[in-house]
Every structure is written in structure tokens, then in C-alpha cells.
Amino acid sequence: MKKKIIWSVVAVLVIIIGIFSVHAFTSKDGSSQNGRTIQQIKKSGEIKIAVFGDLKPYGWVDQNGNRQGYDIALAKKIGQDLGVKVKYVQVNANARVDALNSGKADIALANFTVTPERKQVIDFAKPYMKVSIGVASKKTSLITNVNQLNGKNLIVNKGTTAETYFTQTYKNAKLLKFDSKTQQFAALSDGRADAITDDNSYLFAWVKDHPDYQVGIKQLGDQAYIAPGVQKGNKSVLNWTNDEIKKLNNNGFFTDDYQQNLAPFFGDDVKASDITINK
């Protein structure tokens, strides 16, 4: 009986150790390393990158089943420079952190805004884009001031900085929360709300294809930054990604990426310098 108990305990310990090893490795110097290292990623021949699948022009799947967009171009470049294939892990906004911390993704390139709250649970590499919260509404009842949202139905995407702003800073609007970009824009088109709030960069693109709408509020709160997300404590991937972003900035990659993947979707009042970071 005692032997059975001992073997049961051993079996449980083996399972626990196995689960832990998925999320943490030990480097050669004995320090803890969360997630897969760059060396392990190269050895596997594949990097797992979390992306959106329904957010044109940043990350979406076209009619032929191919992934397109600003973030996708960066993901492809990262895979190319690492010499590995890219395995795309499609996520919604509120699943990005879990994808990293569960080990489902090595990097998140899903228009990830850097916030103090998120920095407590994941790490961010150097930013590659700047953004602010905006509000879009119909031109016939255009909202140009946040106070016009008092008591109005306002669409937000769960897990975004816009949701945080209207939950914590401005609480007078009635929030209609959706899991995906597709759902939230469909709700606006269907007339289920008076306005929508999200990153202004999303809205600039959406209103160009929907001329009855306009981004009446182009900036709320502080300017924010979009950066690659990495599992908390994964110094190997974080350091490599920082070096990669710096190199790509110096080579003009993000300006080229903007011209190819974003400019065709924006109006004439948006310039590369409004979105990209060149430093």
C-alpha cells in the first residue's frame, strides 16, 4: 500500500515538472528562462506568432486564405531573419496575453498596445508603431467631443486600451463589448450603437471603406505605442526582438511596410510619420 502511495506521488511530481518545463527553461548560466529561447526556436525550425485574422490592414486573411497586413509583413520578416517558418496563432484581443503565457505563441504581433497593466504580466519589445484611442460615428450625427457620449451606446473590443479608458477614465457612455473586430464593426453598421471606439489607426482604415462614417475624435488620452509582446521573463526572445526592431528601423523597413500595407487603406490626411516610429 505504501509503495502504491509513493509511486502515485512520484507520478504526480513528474506531471507537474513536465507542465512547468513547457513554460520555463534553465539557461547555461543557471538562470531561469521562461518560454522557448531563440536557440530552441531555431532548432525547432518554427516560430509561433500570435496575430489577428480579421483586422484589415494590420492582420487579416484574404479571400484566397492568405494572411496579409502590416503585422504579417513584420512576422514574415522575423521568420526570415531567424531562418525558420512562421506558424501563425490566430487570436482575439483578449486572448493575446494567454497565448504568450501559455506557450502557444513565442511573440504576439497583434496590434498590441503597451500599457502599465500589461507590462505586469508580459514583456514588450521596442515599439514599431504609435497610436491613440479614437471614436468614429456617422457623419449625420458626428461625435467630436467625448461629452457627447453621455448616455450613448458605445462599441468597444474586449481587452483593448479603449475598453480600459472608457471603463476607468470616462464612465458615462454605455459600453457594448464584443470579442472580435468583425463583431464590433458589424454592430456599428447594423445601428446597434451611436459610435465605436478603438485605436485610431483601425478607425482611419475602416471609415475610408465606409464613407458615411468619420473619425470625429482622433485622439483620447495619451499617445500609446504598439510593440511585440513576449512571455514575461523570456529574455532570449525579448533581447533578439529588440535588436531586430532596431535593425529594421535603421533599414527603413517600417516605412516601406506602411507604404505597402497601410497607405492604400488610409485617407490622405494620414501620413507614415503619424503611424511609424523611426528611431
Secondary structure, DSSP 8 states (H G I E B T S, - for coil): -HHHHHHHHHHHHHHHHHHHHHHEEE-TTS-EEES--HHHHHHHTEEEEEE-SEETTTEEE-TTS-EESHHHHHHHHHHHHHTSEEEEEE--GGGHHHHHHTTS-SEE-S--B--HHHHTTEEE----EEEEEEEEEEGGG---SGGGGTT-EEEEETTSHHHHHHHHT---SEEEEESSHHHHHHHHHTTSSSEEEEEHHHHHHHHHH-TTEEEEEEEEEEEEEE--EEETT-HHHHHHHHHHHHHHHHTTHHHHHHHHHTGGGS-TT--HHHH----
